[in-house]
Amino acid sequence: MEKAKYIWMDGKLTPWDEAKVHILTHTLHYGNGVFEGTRAYQTEDGLAIFRLRDHTKRLLNSAKITMIKPPYTIEELENAQIELLKANDFKSNVYLRPLIYLGYGVMGLYHVNAPVQTSIAAWEWGSYLGDEGLEKGIRVKISSFTRNSVKSTMGKAKAVANYLNSQMAKFEAVECGYEEALMLDDEGFIAEGSGECFFIVRDGVLITPPNDTSLESITQDMVIKLAKDLDIEVKRERITRDEVFVCDEAFFTGTAAEVTPVREVDARIIGNGKRGAITKRLQEAYFDVVYGRNDRYKNLLTYI
Ligand SMILES: Cc1ncc(COP(=O)(O)O)c(C=O)c1O
């Protein structure tokens, strides 16, 4: 990971190497914290954060769900992210990681008296699943781990604890020689990747599951809007594993993963084993938006 100059911690721009916490930080022990993953792109008009308002709103919603009282308003958090990017003077694309967590001072599971702390880190980060993955597609394993069930966790929150499930699925997939995991829900339908939502294309129709057992992905929402703009039919319906095996195209969406084609799932070649034609169109349309080349969606960019 590339170090940057500063990390924003509870209102202060702190030098990267000094951005530390106490070992008895509550979140480290019990996993209640919420975070975001947001990207800023080097556009022709300078660095711009993509969908800052939506990501910051989701951060505050996540905190509401897990009963954390955020010490900052949405405007303060947005300004803090802008301030951090200005102070760091980045030269390439950036990933932002706001985190609201419970600090040092209280132990035990009753968390409401623990101090609430906020940090925002940002660093230069390229494509999450590799440049080659973006172009040629990645190999995916259906995970032996069921996605967190709505009966026991709250997947609309981008909560720290939810990511143990993702981490184990990702580890298993990589250990087995794949690049990413695709998790099923507790009824056996496709849920999502370890950090991405999932789409297939069958007979020209784009299909992605409803967000019953996935995060409400901002990238998924963007891709659906772009598909509609391109007159591609979109369906939100459950997908089974065998439908994936026989689909024409498949891809993941996520802030980190952007639009990453899937070329193989559990040893079944998807389509022609390359990035599909519709995937390519949507990927290009997505990059046009985030790089400020689509006037219709320029309002989704916050220029630094
Ligand atoms: C579990 C999970 N699903 C889906 C996504 C994609 O969401 P978004 O497009 O808002 O980044 C992410 C990444 O944030 C994620 O962690």
PDBQT file of the ligand as one rigid body, heavy atoms in Angstrom, charges set to zero:
ROOT
HETATM    1  C1  LIG A 401     -19.977  -6.848   0.355  1.00  0.00    +0.000 C 
HETATM    2  C2  LIG A 401     -20.003  -5.812  -0.703  1.00  0.00    +0.000 A 
HETATM    3  N1  LIG A 401     -20.917  -5.900  -1.670  1.00  0.00    +0.000 NA
HETATM    4  C3  LIG A 401     -20.974  -4.996  -2.657  1.00  0.00    +0.000 A 
HETATM    5  C4  LIG A 401     -20.101  -3.933  -2.708  1.00  0.00    +0.000 A 
HETATM    6  C5  LIG A 401     -20.186  -2.928  -3.806  1.00  0.00    +0.000 C 
HETATM    7  O1  LIG A 401     -20.722  -1.738  -3.295  1.00  0.00    +0.000 OA
HETATM    8  P1  LIG A 401     -20.353  -0.343  -3.949  1.00  0.00    +0.000 P 
HETATM    9  O2  LIG A 401     -20.655  -0.467  -5.399  1.00  0.00    +0.000 OA
HETATM   10  O3  LIG A 401     -21.258   0.613  -3.290  1.00  0.00    +0.000 OA
HETATM   11  O4  LIG A 401     -18.927  -0.105  -3.690  1.00  0.00    +0.000 OA
HETATM   12  C6  LIG A 401     -19.130  -3.801  -1.718  1.00  0.00    +0.000 A 
HETATM   13  C7  LIG A 401     -18.168  -2.686  -1.727  1.00  0.00    +0.000 C 
HETATM   14  O5  LIG A 401     -18.393  -1.670  -1.118  1.00  0.00    +0.000 OA
HETATM   15  C8  LIG A 401     -19.088  -4.755  -0.689  1.00  0.00    +0.000 A 
HETATM   16  O6  LIG A 401     -18.169  -4.668   0.268  1.00  0.00    +0.000 OA
ENDROOT
TORSDOF 0
